[in-house]
Amino acid sequence: MMLATKLFDYELPEKLIAQYPAARRDASRMLVMDRQSGDCEIRPFTDIVDFLEPGDGLVFNDTRVMSARMYGLKNGTPGSAEIELLLIAPLDEARQTWNALLKPGKRVRPGTRIGLLYRDGKLNVGDDWAEVIEKRGDGTYVIRFDSAGHDRLQELYGHMPLPPYIRRRDENDDLERYQTIFAREQGAVAAPTAGLHFSPEILRAVAAKGVFQAAVTLHVGPGTFRPVSVENALEHKMHRENFSLSAQAAATINTVHRTGRKILAVGTTTVRVLESCVRGREVIAQTGGTDIFLHPPYRPRAVEMLLTNFHLPKSTLLMLVSTFADREKILNAYEMAKKAEMRFYSYGDCMLLK
């Protein structure tokens, strides 16, 4: 089989890539597209309540983004090379040993010691060091901190891991704005960005309308930003991400479907969890890892509506969105968003497929 990656390409002016969030969480614009006809209109995000009916279900990802990016100096020597660490996942229960990405990796070898820089850029002269233990075949590294208490290390040295297309370092406001109001379970290195638009006021309005709410967990990994680099997208190797669907959430979702109502998934990560757990029309509670790759001609079975941000060209996420409607309709909607100068990517506007 062949799925040409180039079919999911499009041009985007740099100026449309949002560098900062909207003034308020719910102040974004929302492009609403009918999945069947492809008809589109642009509405304020606050109108999302109008597209839900009593008995529908709103399902969101409650992962919490770690302050996973740290900076340090090789051997802790002032004036030496600065090294960026991106923590991916802990390798022990004490959360002292981690799988990580290092940049520039060519400057480090096993045994290299890294003196951590505080959030204000000053060099730590105490006991908080990181040591490179091993370089893995996939380009990641095993690092170990000298001291335990990872929450404390994040607070002192951690930065929000903003994606590479945001051309600035994180600022204090990002500590709050790059987390959703649903964030509970720590473990992600990127935000489930569709959830960033929700405010407490919107959630109260949704609840008042009689819409069920349920949470799933999927810890977003750095592979979410990795473009598809092969000509045949089916040859692309997906990153594996840990997820959990509780029995309570599964029961809520199945009740919605049994009563003939619809599920609105907040974000592609939520879709990946539900489609990993679907059997027939029902979802089965489970915890594990998923490397599911959703692409045309697949059609989602557990989800009827999707709220999502705009995604990178040639990305697996754009391919996932194209399972909800024909690829041509999705790309036409993207062209409309560009003409309306909507804001793209993590801190940008959003799209509702109804």
C-alpha positions in Angstrom: 0.0 0.0 0.0 1.0 3.6 -0.6 0.1 6.8 1.2 2.1 9.6 -0.3 3.4 12.0 2.4 3.4 14.9 -0.1 -0.4 14.8 -0.2 -0.4 16.3 3.3 1.8 19.2 2.5 0.9 22.9 2.5 2.6 26.2 2.7 2.3 28.4 5.8 3.6 32.0 6.2 5.9 32.3 9.3 3.8 35.2 10.6 0.8 32.8 11.2 2.7 30.6 13.7 1.5 31.8 17.1 4.4 32.7 19.4 2.2 33.6 22.4 -1.2 32.4 23.6 -4.3 34.5 23.2 -5.1 37.1 25.8 -7.6 34.7 27.5 -7.8 30.9 27.2 -11.2 31.0 25.5 -10.4 34.0 23.3 -9.3 32.0 20.3 -11.1 31.7 17.0 -12.6 28.4 15.9 -13.0 27.2 12.3 -16.0 24.9 12.2 -16.1 22.4 9.4 -18.9 20.0 8.5 -17.3 16.5 8.1 -19.7 15.5 5.3 -20.0 18.7 3.2 -16.8 20.4 4.0 -18.6 23.7 4.6 -16.7 26.0 6.9 -17.4 29.0 9.1 -15.3 30.9 11.6 -16.7 31.3 15.1 -15.4 32.4 18.5 -14.3 29.5 20.5 -16.9 30.3 23.2 -19.6 29.1 20.6 -18.4 25.5 21.1 -21.2 25.0 23.6 -23.7 25.5 20.8 -22.4 22.4 19.0 -23.1 20.1 22.0 -26.5 18.7 23.1 -27.7 17.2 26.4 -26.4 13.7 26.7 -23.3 14.2 24.5 -19.9 13.5 25.9 -16.8 15.8 26.1 -13.6 13.8 26.5 -10.2 15.4 27.2 -6.6 14.5 28.0 -5.6 15.2 31.6 -1.9 14.8 31.2 0.3 17.5 32.8 3.4 18.9 31.1 6.6 18.5 33.0 9.1 21.3 33.2 11.2 18.9 31.2 13.7 21.3 29.5 16.8 22.1 31.5 20.1 23.9 30.6 23.5 23.3 31.9 27.3 23.8 31.4 29.6 21.0 30.4 31.6 20.1 33.5 30.0 23.0 35.3 32.7 25.3 34.0 31.7 29.0 33.3 32.3 29.8 29.6 32.1 26.1 28.6 29.5 24.8 26.1 25.8 25.1 27.1 23.9 21.8 26.9 20.1 21.6 26.6 18.5 18.6 28.2 14.9 17.5 27.4 13.7 14.8 29.8 11.5 12.2 28.2 10.7 9.6 30.7 12.0 8.4 34.1 13.8 5.0 34.2 13.5 4.3 37.9 11.0 4.7 40.6 13.0 7.5 42.3 12.8 9.5 39.1 16.6 10.1 39.3 17.6 8.3 36.1 16.0 9.5 32.9 15.8 8.9 29.2 16.6 12.3 27.6 17.5 14.2 24.5 20.7 16.3 24.6 21.6 19.2 22.4 24.2 19.5 21.0 24.7 15.8 21.5 28.2 15.8 19.9 29.6 17.6 22.9 28.8 14.9 25.4 30.0 11.3 26.0 29.2 8.9 28.8 30.8 10.2 31.9 30.2 13.9 31.0 29.0 15.9 34.0 26.6 18.8 33.5 26.3 21.6 35.9 22.7 22.8 35.9 21.6 26.4 35.4 18.9 27.8 37.5 15.8 29.2 35.8 17.3 32.7 36.0 20.5 31.5 34.2 22.8 31.4 37.2 25.0 28.3 37.6 24.3 25.9 40.4 27.3 25.4 42.6 25.7 22.8 44.9 25.0 19.1 44.6 22.5 19.2 41.7 24.4 17.8 38.8 23.4 15.6 35.9 25.7 12.9 34.5 25.5 11.2 31.1 25.5 7.5 31.6 24.8 6.1 28.1 24.1 7.0 24.6 21.3 4.8 23.0 21.0 3.7 19.5 17.9 5.8 18.9 19.8 9.0 19.6 18.6 9.5 23.2 20.7 9.4 26.3 20.5 8.0 29.8 21.2 10.6 32.4 21.3 10.5 36.1 20.9 13.4 38.6 23.1 13.3 41.6 20.3 14.2 43.9 16.8 12.8 44.1 13.5 14.8 44.4 12.7 15.5 40.8 9.8 17.9 41.6 12.3 20.1 43.4 14.7 19.9 40.4 11.9 20.9 38.0 11.0 23.9 40.2 14.6 25.1 40.4 15.9 24.3 36.9 13.0 23.2 34.7 11.6 25.2 31.8 8.4 24.6 29.9 9.3 22.5 26.8 7.8 24.8 24.2 7.9 23.3 20.7 10.7 24.3 18.2 8.5 26.5 16.0 8.0 28.9 19.0 11.1 31.0 18.4 11.7 32.1 22.0 12.6 30.7 25.4 9.8 30.0 27.8 8.7 32.8 30.1 7.0 32.8 33.5 3.5 33.0 31.9 4.1 29.7 30.0 4.2 27.8 33.3 0.4 28.3 33.4 -0.6 28.9 29.8 1.2 25.8 28.4 -0.9 23.6 30.8 -4.6 22.9 30.2 -7.1 23.4 33.0 -7.6 19.6 32.9 -3.9 18.9 33.7 -3.6 16.3 36.5 -1.3 13.5 35.7 2.3 14.6 35.2 4.3 13.0 32.4 4.1 14.9 29.1 6.8 16.8 27.3 4.3 18.6 25.1 0.8 20.0 25.8 -2.4 18.5 24.4 -2.9 21.8 22.8 -6.6 21.6 21.9 -7.3 21.6 25.6 -5.6 25.0 26.0 -8.7 26.8 24.8 -10.9 25.7 27.7 -11.7 28.0 30.6 -13.6 27.2 33.8 -16.5 29.3 32.5 -16.7 27.1 29.3 -16.7 23.9 31.3 -19.5 25.2 33.6 -21.5 26.1 30.5 -20.9 22.6 29.0 -22.0 21.0 32.3 -25.1 23.2 32.6 -26.2 21.9 29.2 -26.2 18.3 30.4 -23.0 17.2 28.6 -21.0 14.4 30.2 -17.3 14.9 30.8 -14.6 12.3 31.0 -10.8 12.3 31.2 -8.3 10.0 29.5 -4.5 10.2 30.0 -1.9 10.2 27.3 1.6 11.5 28.0 2.6 13.3 24.9 6.2 12.6 23.9 8.7 14.6 21.7 7.8 12.5 18.7 4.6 14.5 18.3 6.7 17.1 16.5 8.6 14.7 14.3 7.7 15.1 10.6 7.1 12.2 8.3 10.3 12.1 6.3 9.6 9.1 4.1 7.8 9.3 0.8 5.3 6.5 1.8 3.8 7.6 5.1 3.0 4.0 5.9 6.7 3.3 6.4 6.8 6.0 9.2 7.6 4.6 12.6 5.3 6.1 15.3 6.6 7.0 18.7 5.1 5.0 21.6 3.2 6.9 24.3 1.8 5.8 27.7 -1.9 6.1 28.2 -4.7 5.2 30.5 -8.5 4.9 30.1 -10.3 4.3 33.4 -13.3 2.1 33.9 -15.3 5.2 34.9 -14.4 7.1 31.7 -15.1 4.1 29.5 -18.5 3.6 31.1 -19.4 7.3 30.5 -18.3 7.1 26.9 -20.2 3.8 26.3 -23.3 5.3 27.9 -23.2 8.2 25.6 -23.1 6.0 22.5 -25.7 3.6 23.8 -28.1 6.5 24.1 -27.4 7.6 20.5 -25.5 10.7 21.4 -22.1 11.8 20.2 -18.5 12.1 21.6 -16.5 15.3 21.1 -12.8 14.4 21.6 -10.6 17.3 22.7 -7.4 16.9 20.7 -5.7 14.2 18.6 -4.2 12.6 21.8 -7.7 11.9 23.1 -8.6 10.3 19.7 -5.5 8.1 19.9 -6.5 6.8 23.3 -10.1 6.0 22.4 -9.3 4.5 19.0 -6.6 2.3 20.7 -9.3 1.0 23.1 -12.3 0.7 20.8 -13.7 -2.8 20.2 -16.7 -2.6 17.9 -18.5 0.5 19.0 -17.5 0.4 22.7 -14.2 1.3 24.4 -12.5 -1.0 26.9 -10.8 0.4 30.0 -7.0 -0.3 30.0 -3.6 1.1 30.7 -0.6 0.7 28.5 1.3 2.1 25.6 0.1 3.0 22.1 1.9 3.6 18.8 -1.3 3.7 16.8 -1.1 5.5 13.5 -4.4 6.8 12.3 -4.5 7.8 8.7 -6.9 7.6 5.7 -8.9 5.6 4.7 -9.5 4.8 8.4 -12.6 6.4 10.0 -12.8 6.8 13.8 -15.2 4.5 15.6 -15.2 5.9 19.1 -15.5 9.6 18.2 -18.0 11.7 16.2 -16.6 15.2 16.7 -13.0 16.5 17.0 -11.7 19.8 18.4 -8.1 20.2 17.3 -5.5 22.9 16.7 -3.9 23.3 13.2 -1.0 20.9 12.6 2.3 20.9 10.8 2.4 19.9 7.2 3.4 16.3 6.4 2.7 15.4 10.1 1.0 12.3 11.5 -1.4 14.6 13.3 -2.6 16.1 10.0 -3.1 12.6 8.7 -5.1 11.7 11.8 -7.4 14.8 11.3 -7.9 13.6 7.7 -9.6 10.4 9.0 -12.5 12.6 10.1 -13.1 14.0 6.6 -11.6 13.8 3.1 -8.1 15.1 2.9 -9.1 17.6 0.3 -11.7 19.1 2.6 -9.2 19.4 5.4 -6.7 21.1 3.3 -9.3 23.5 1.9 -10.3 24.4 5.4 -6.6 25.1 6.2 -6.5 27.4 3.2 -9.5 29.3 4.5 -7.8 29.6 7.9 -4.7 31.0 6.2 -6.8 33.6 4.3 -8.5 34.6 7.5 -5.1 34.9 9.2 -6.0 32.5 11.9 -3.1 31.6 14.2 -1.5 28.2 13.8 0.0 25.4 16.0 0.3 25.0 19.7 -0.6 28.5 20.9 -2.9 29.2 17.9 -6.6 29.0 17.0 -8.5 25.8 16.7 -10.8 23.7 14.4 -14.0 21.9 15.2 -15.0 19.0 12.9 -18.7 18.5 13.5 
